[in-house]
Amino acid sequence: MKASDLFIKALEAEQVEYIFGIPGEENLDLLNSLNFLKTSPESIPMLLSF
């Protein structure tokens, strides 16, 4: 288990509804960890700035 997996689980436990971020390779692990949520990753909108 990676730190990003633990971070996403903590966000899920806190029922976070939105995630804000800047796209880039630095957060790819975070995005990949979203795929392992119990709920659908689409249920957490991710707002990215370009």
Protein Blocks (a to p, Z undefined) as FASTA:
>chain_A
ZZklmmmmmmmmnopabdcddedfklmmmmmmmmmpfbdfklpccdddZZ
